[in-house]
Amino acid sequence: MIDLDIGGACPRQQLTCALSQALGLPTDPGAGTDALTIGTMDYPSEPALEMVARAAMQARQDSLMALFANDQISICAGIALIYRTKDGAQIMQVEPCRLSRGKPILLVTTDRRHAFRLDKRCVLRSCAVPSSAKVERGVERAWTDIRAAMITVEVDPEQWEAGYFSLFADAQAFADFMA
């Protein structure tokens, strides 16, 4: 679990923007970014993640979801990657990993069996998993960099609507949000 408290403000929009930048996606939504969707999910559940996986397959977009236990908390329970395969989609818990400063992050599964990075076309591709020592330092470095970016990122509401999303897996939480 990662505490993303940024001074009382809800961290979800800043986190999705910071993750997008850290992965090396273009800062403006548009061509080249439609292969990966980045968002947050409050009240995650297996059925909700399965729903996102089906939507990812239908839309032909991988999805990266920061998971929060509820809509009030600033602690991220983890990050789920919905990665499309030829047979459907896999749902994996991943961590961001920055192997060296100035390089885009890669995503490493928590079991350290798989790693993914964006290619030149901004499509998520499988890659070799770095050594355990590099991954552990890289995860710490990535979260430090993401937290720092969250503090400085300015969220444009129009850009948020166009390129990012939040998903409420609980009907009451969605109703509260809309009220």
PyMOL commands that set and color helices and strands:
alter all, ss='L'
color gray80, all
select helices_A, chain A and resi 12-23+46-59+132-152+157-163+171-178
alter helices_A, ss='H'
color red, helices_A
select strands_A, chain A and resi 2-3+36-42+62-68+75-85+88-97+106-109+115-118+124-127+164-168
alter strands_A, ss='S'
color yellow, strands_A
deselect
rebuild
show_as cartoon
